[in-house]
Amino acid sequence: MEIKWHDIDPETGKRRYLAAERFAGQWKFRWKLTKRGEWTRGLTPTRAMWEHVLDAMERRYWRREGVELEDIELVKRLLAEAVQKEKIQNSSE
């Protein structure tokens, strides 16, 4: 499963293209700055990225587009972990 979208790069303020891919039970994120450019792998997902993936999966689930309820539950758990890490980082600053 692959989900693509774009956002604003927090470092440069320019448009950034993102992709999240689940293969063999593992989620991997990548990004690029130009539409036709090469993908850079190894992006650490943020809370906002997990929220976007969850939203896209929930919409696909109701349209029966290859998303299982177990997939959604996994992403919800990963999102909860990201929220927890964010709280720990914010409390230590």
C-alpha positions in Angstrom: 0.0 0.0 0.0 1.3 3.4 -0.9 -0.1 6.9 0.1 1.3 10.0 -1.5 0.7 13.7 -0.6 2.5 17.0 -0.3 3.1 19.5 2.5 5.5 22.3 3.3 9.1 21.5 4.3 9.6 22.9 7.8 13.3 23.7 7.0 12.9 25.4 3.7 9.3 26.5 3.6 8.9 25.0 0.1 6.6 22.3 -1.1 7.7 18.8 -0.3 6.3 15.6 -1.8 5.8 12.7 0.6 5.1 9.0 0.3 4.3 6.4 2.9 4.6 2.8 1.9 3.7 -0.4 3.8 5.4 -3.5 2.6 5.7 -6.8 4.6 4.1 -5.1 7.6 6.7 -2.3 7.8 5.9 1.4 7.1 8.6 3.4 5.3 8.5 7.1 4.5 10.3 9.1 1.8 10.3 12.6 0.4 11.4 14.8 -2.5 11.4 18.5 -3.2 10.6 18.4 -6.9 7.7 16.5 -8.6 10.0 14.6 -11.0 13.0 14.4 -8.6 14.5 11.4 -6.9 13.0 10.1 -3.7 15.0 10.4 -0.5 14.4 7.4 1.8 14.6 7.2 5.6 12.3 10.0 6.6 11.3 9.8 10.2 7.5 10.2 10.4 6.0 13.0 12.4 2.6 13.0 14.2 1.1 15.0 11.3 2.4 12.4 8.8 0.8 9.5 10.8 -2.5 11.5 11.0 -2.5 12.0 7.3 -1.8 8.2 6.6 -4.6 7.3 9.1 -7.1 9.6 7.4 -6.2 8.3 3.9 -6.6 4.7 5.1 -9.9 5.3 6.8 -11.3 6.9 3.6 -10.0 3.9 1.5 -11.4 1.4 4.0 -15.0 2.6 3.5 -14.5 2.5 -0.3 -13.1 -1.1 0.1 -9.8 -0.2 -1.6 -7.5 -2.8 -0.1 -7.4 -1.5 3.5 -8.2 -3.9 6.3 -9.4 -2.9 9.7 -6.2 -4.4 11.2 -4.2 -2.0 9.0 -6.1 1.0 10.5 -5.6 -0.3 14.0 -1.8 -0.7 13.5 -1.6 2.9 12.3 -3.7 4.1 15.2 -1.2 2.4 17.6 1.8 4.0 15.7 0.1 7.4 15.9 -0.4 7.0 19.6 3.3 6.2 20.0 4.2 9.3 18.0 1.9 11.4 20.2 3.6 9.9 23.3 7.1 10.7 22.0 6.0 14.2 21.2 4.8 14.7 24.7 8.0 13.4 26.2 10.1 15.7 23.9 8.0 18.7 24.8 8.2 18.0 28.6 12.0 17.7 28.4 12.5 21.0 26.7 
